[in-house]
């Protein structure tokens, strides 16, 4: 009985995600964000590119984190709110082909927010009639370096240099 409940709950979690496993945030990262959304702002310290990347990653991994995004918007400065809007647009574009319901949920969420900075970042991140600009932002968005990653490259098929200096946190 317990095994079937576990299988059903994990299957439900898998269906919520818009991207492949390698592009998803870990459950620990999601739990940390849900418990304390403003910790993302504190950790990234005004780095708008990283904020856009990480938030879009959280939303495409599990669109049910949107209530925590609302809390994040409340805690964010106006300059960060446009990055939050851009992250939401990127997440919507990534979910459009795989999970149209999740994409619609993100779009409806942004419309309900009513924050002009979020909406400006959302509309500035891409044109609603074509996702070309958003797709190029997804491909060129800087991914954070993984200090101990063994594989690198676009498809994670190239062995990393084991002698490369480890990046130090700022």
C-alpha positions in Angstrom: 0.0 0.0 0.0 2.7 2.5 0.9 4.7 1.6 -2.2 1.8 2.4 -4.4 1.2 5.7 -2.7 4.9 6.6 -3.2 4.7 5.7 -6.9 1.6 7.7 -7.4 3.0 10.8 -5.7 6.3 10.6 -7.6 4.5 10.2 -10.9 2.4 13.3 -10.1 5.6 15.3 -9.4 7.2 14.1 -12.7 4.2 15.3 -14.7 4.5 18.9 -13.3 7.9 19.5 -14.8 8.4 21.2 -18.1 12.1 20.2 -18.8 14.4 17.2 -18.9 16.0 15.9 -15.7 19.3 17.7 -16.3 17.7 21.1 -16.5 15.7 20.7 -13.3 16.4 22.2 -9.9 17.0 19.7 -7.1 14.2 19.1 -4.5 16.4 20.6 -1.8 16.7 23.9 -3.9 13.0 24.0 -4.4 12.2 23.3 -0.7 14.7 26.1 0.3 13.1 28.5 -2.1 9.5 27.7 -1.0 10.5 28.0 2.7 12.3 31.3 2.2 11.9 32.9 -1.2 13.8 36.1 -0.2 16.9 33.9 0.5 17.3 33.7 -3.3 17.7 37.5 -3.4 20.2 37.4 -0.5 22.2 34.6 -2.1 22.5 36.2 -5.5 23.1 39.8 -4.3 21.7 41.8 -7.2 23.0 39.6 -10.0 20.1 39.9 -12.3 21.3 37.3 -14.8 21.6 34.6 -12.1 18.2 35.6 -10.6 16.6 35.2 -14.0 18.3 31.8 -14.6 17.6 30.3 -11.1 14.0 31.5 -10.9 13.2 30.3 -14.4 14.8 26.9 -13.4 12.6 26.7 -10.3 9.4 27.5 -12.1 10.0 25.0 -15.0 10.9 22.3 -12.5 7.7 22.8 -10.6 5.2 25.5 -11.5 3.5 25.0 -8.1 6.2 27.3 -6.6 4.4 30.4 -8.1 2.9 31.4 -4.6 6.5 31.6 -3.4 7.3 33.8 -6.4 4.6 36.1 -5.2 6.4 36.4 -1.8 9.7 36.9 -3.7 8.2 39.8 -5.7 7.0 41.4 -2.4 10.5 41.3 -1.0 12.3 42.3 -4.2 13.5 45.8 -5.1 11.9 47.3 -8.3 15.1 46.6 -10.3 14.9 42.9 -9.4 11.2 42.7 -10.2 11.9 43.1 -13.9 14.3 40.2 -13.8 11.6 38.2 -12.0 9.2 39.0 -14.8 11.8 38.0 -17.4 12.4 34.7 -15.6 8.6 34.0 -15.7 8.5 34.7 -19.4 11.5 32.3 -20.0 9.8 29.7 -17.9 6.5 30.1 -19.8 8.4 29.7 -23.1 10.1 26.6 -21.9 6.8 25.0 -20.8 4.8 26.0 -23.9 5.6 22.9 -26.0 5.8 20.3 -23.2 3.3 21.4 -20.7 0.8 24.0 -22.2 -1.2 24.0 -18.9 1.8 25.0 -16.9 2.6 27.7 -19.5 -0.9 29.1 -19.2 -0.7 29.0 -15.4 2.5 31.1 -15.5 1.0 33.6 -18.0 -2.2 33.9 -15.8 -0.1 34.4 -12.7 1.8 37.3 -14.3 -1.4 38.9 -15.4 -2.9 38.7 -11.9 0.3 40.1 -10.2 -0.4 43.7 -11.3 3.2 44.8 -10.7 4.3 47.1 -13.5 8.0 46.2 -13.1 7.3 42.4 -13.3 5.1 42.9 -16.3 7.7 45.1 -18.0 10.3 42.5 -17.5 7.9 39.8 -18.7 7.0 41.6 -21.9 10.6 42.8 -22.5 11.9 39.2 -22.3 10.1 38.2 -25.5 7.4 38.9 -28.0 4.2 37.0 -27.4 3.7 36.2 -31.1 7.1 34.5 -31.4 9.3 32.9 -28.9 12.5 33.4 -30.9 14.0 36.1 -28.6 13.0 34.1 -25.5 14.5 30.9 -26.9 17.8 32.8 -27.6 17.8 34.1 -24.1 17.4 30.5 -22.8 20.3 29.3 -24.8 22.6 32.1 -23.9 21.6 32.5 -20.2 24.6 32.0 -18.1 24.5 28.8 -16.2 26.2 28.9 -12.8 29.5 27.0 -12.7 29.4 23.7 -10.9 32.7 23.5 -9.0 33.0 19.7 -8.9 31.3 18.8 -12.2 32.9 16.0 -14.0 31.2 16.6 -17.4 30.8 19.9 -19.2 29.7 21.2 -22.6 26.2 21.7 -24.0 25.2 18.1 -23.7 27.4 17.3 -20.7 29.5 14.8 -22.8 32.9 16.4 -22.6 35.1 15.6 -19.6 36.0 18.6 -17.5 39.5 19.7 -16.8 40.3 18.3 -13.3 43.1 20.8 -12.9 41.0 23.9 -13.6 41.0 26.3 -10.6 37.8 26.1 -8.5 35.8 29.3 -8.6 35.5 31.0 -5.2 32.3 32.5 -4.0 32.1 36.3 -4.0 
